[in-house]
Amino acid sequence: MDTHPVANEIDWNPILLRLQMKESRPTPAYPGDLKAALLNHAGLFNHPKGEAAYQMAVEIARLTTCCDPEVVYWFSRIVSLMDA
């Protein structure tokens, strides 16, 4: 079984591999600006709906754990629905 996270031909593994555990958090966290990293990685930094896609991913993640891995997951799902 292939568990390499690819959605809409975007390989999300480079983002996921940067997640790190921190003593102050129960879940892994991205070391830096997750929003900028996701928008750049998906090629949506200057896309008119890039910011909205990220904010939607954060809002969906807030319904459960609101952790960085979940934001990455929801962002990848939203991006797969967009026409980039």
C-alpha positions in Angstrom: 0.0 0.0 0.0 1.4 3.4 -1.0 1.1 5.9 1.9 2.9 8.7 0.2 0.6 11.7 0.5 -0.1 13.0 -3.0 -3.3 14.9 -3.9 -4.0 16.5 -7.2 -0.4 15.7 -8.4 1.1 17.7 -5.4 3.4 15.7 -3.2 2.7 16.8 0.4 5.4 14.7 1.9 8.0 17.5 2.0 5.7 19.6 4.2 4.7 16.6 6.4 8.4 15.6 6.9 9.1 19.0 8.4 6.6 18.6 11.2 8.3 18.3 14.6 7.2 17.3 18.0 7.5 19.9 20.7 7.3 19.5 24.5 4.6 22.1 24.8 2.3 20.5 22.2 0.7 17.1 22.1 0.8 17.0 18.2 3.6 17.8 15.7 4.0 21.4 14.7 5.4 23.0 11.6 8.6 24.9 12.4 7.9 28.2 10.7 5.1 29.8 8.7 2.8 26.9 7.8 0.5 29.2 5.7 3.3 30.5 3.6 4.8 27.0 3.2 1.5 25.5 2.1 0.6 28.3 -0.3 4.1 28.3 -1.9 4.2 24.5 -2.1 0.8 24.4 -3.9 1.7 27.3 -6.2 -1.1 29.3 -4.7 0.8 32.2 -3.1 -0.5 34.7 -5.6 -3.7 32.9 -6.4 -6.8 34.9 -5.6 -8.3 32.1 -3.6 -5.1 30.7 -2.0 -5.7 32.6 1.3 -9.3 31.6 1.4 -8.3 27.9 0.9 -5.9 28.1 3.8 -8.4 29.8 6.1 -11.0 27.2 5.3 -8.6 24.4 6.1 -7.8 26.1 9.5 -11.6 26.5 10.2 -12.3 22.8 9.4 -9.3 21.7 11.5 -10.6 23.8 14.5 -13.7 21.5 14.6 -11.4 18.7 15.8 -7.8 18.8 16.9 -6.7 22.0 15.2 -3.2 20.7 14.7 -0.8 21.5 11.9 -1.0 18.0 10.4 -4.7 18.3 10.1 -4.5 21.8 8.5 -2.1 20.3 5.9 -4.6 17.5 5.3 -7.6 19.7 4.8 -5.6 22.2 2.8 -4.5 19.4 0.4 -8.2 18.3 0.0 -9.4 21.8 -0.7 -6.6 22.4 -3.2 -7.5 19.2 -5.0 -10.9 20.8 -5.7 -9.5 24.1 -7.0 -8.6 24.9 -10.6 -5.0 26.2 -9.9 
